[in-house]
Amino acid sequence: MSEKPVDKTKIRSAKKMRDLMTTYYLDALSAQQNNKQVAWITSGGPVEPLVAMDIIPVYPENHGAMIGSAKMGEDLCGKAEDMGYSSDLCSYARTDIACSVVKGGPIGGLPKPDMLICCNNICGTVLKWYEVQARFYNVPLFILDTPVCHTGYSPEIAEYVRTQVDEYIVFLENMTKRKLDHDKMTQVGKLSFEAQHLWQKVLNTTAHKPSPMSAFDAFFFLALIVTLRGTRTVVDFYKELIAEMEQRITEGISVVPNEKYRLLWDNLPVWYQLKWLSSKFSQHNACLVADTYTSAWCGAIKYIDENNFLDSIGQAYTRIYLNIGVDQMAQEVLDMIRFYDVNGLVMHSNRSCKPYSFGQMDIMNIVRKKTGIPVLMIEADMVDPRSFSQSQVENRIDAFMEIIKQREK
């Protein structure tokens, strides 16, 4: 009996990534038995002080992505709506709120938090969402307020945010009943800084033609830089992932076997349709080589001073992609179009994520004017499949790719 041929397009590091995430969630779910505290924190929040204080960070948004990927979003969103929450509310929030009540989702709900940390640099919804959960679990909530930097980062904003970083440390010291170890904080800061550099290096490998991985792979491998930023685990894993990407480049292995067209994705993934979307674009020999979402966890690294981490994270966490003006966002998109040499831009008009979606028409117009490349707008929701029409999206992708093919002849 002949052996089954090895699929070289598959990325070997994926198995280790799953193992690391499984260990992470087992540690979080068993935290109480191990006398450890758990903090729920928003995906754009400063996690490094939690790591330095030996508090396990848990991300409801990451859990929401898992729910979407497991195709459990419709049921849990419906349960939240039955509880009185509007269907217009963010699907991450709806699934998280419902999970807390019914202990649903792929891992049976998240571990009970000892505290909640909310940073509003990604959206305003998180404020009310985390207030709801703080009341449900009857635990303290810390809010880190980051003003939107439409035109820049002023000295007033810098002072305002830096003061809150100090207050954040005091909050954690009160919750843990111990002082922050500043030597450990420095070490965690350096690991976080290194991990962000390595993650950017991972993403940069797709500038090679053909691309060794796609944005769909980046959506998967992103989980570590979000959940375990500031740990040695992330640094070691991304070094291995980079080595694998470099090997694939050397051997000419492409994630899309006959890559002819290169695309850029904007907004969060459509988690429940990742496989279908990947296959659909691949049928057109198109690879989504980059996206604006996964780069958000290294985009503000230029503001971090690894030797003065606490003083610099205020600016780094305030000046992330979703907290800047539309003109700056458009410029970042233009920079990515040039760097990755893409033939088209795919924009996900995400019903759930208003801050990400509201400026898309302006960005689309700027991109078309400055580059002339075709732009596709897909209407969907990141977790709730009721906002997705597969036949409509399929027709739009086919038409979009036909435009690109005619343009590239």
Number of C-alpha atoms within 10 A of each C-alpha: 3 4 5 6 6 7 7 12 14 14 16 11 16 14 9 11 20 15 10 17 15 13 12 17 17 13 16 23 20 12 18 15 8 10 8 15 20 22 23 26 27 26 20 21 19 22 25 26 23 23 19 21 20 14 22 25 26 28 18 22 20 17 20 25 25 19 26 29 20 14 19 20 27 17 16 26 29 18 19 22 17 12 13 9 16 14 16 10 18 22 27 26 24 26 31 25 24 23 23 18 13 12 15 18 24 16 15 12 18 21 21 18 23 21 23 22 26 23 23 23 25 22 17 13 15 21 18 12 18 24 18 14 21 20 11 12 14 13 15 16 21 19 18 22 17 21 17 20 18 13 11 12 15 11 8 9 18 17 12 15 21 18 14 17 20 12 15 19 17 15 16 21 14 11 13 16 9 11 12 18 11 13 10 14 20 19 19 24 27 21 21 26 22 20 28 25 18 22 25 19 16 21 23 17 22 24 19 16 17 23 26 29 28 23 23 20 20 19 17 14 21 18 18 22 22 21 21 23 26 27 22 15 15 26 23 12 19 24 16 13 21 19 13 17 23 17 13 21 19 10 10 15 20 23 21 24 17 14 17 16 23 25 23 24 21 21 20 23 25 23 24 23 18 16 12 12 20 18 15 15 20 19 14 18 16 22 31 26 30 31 27 20 20 25 19 16 22 22 19 18 23 11 16 20 16 20 13 12 21 21 18 18 23 24 22 19 24 29 24 22 23 20 22 19 16 19 15 17 20 19 14 14 22 16 12 17 22 12 13 20 17 19 23 26 25 20 23 22 24 25 22 22 20 15 16 23 17 14 16 20 13 12 20 21 13 17 21 14 10 10 13 12 17 18 20 19 19 19 16 21 24 28 35 29 21 11 15 19 12 14 9 11 17 16 10 15 20 14 13 18 20 13 15 16 14 8 11 10 5
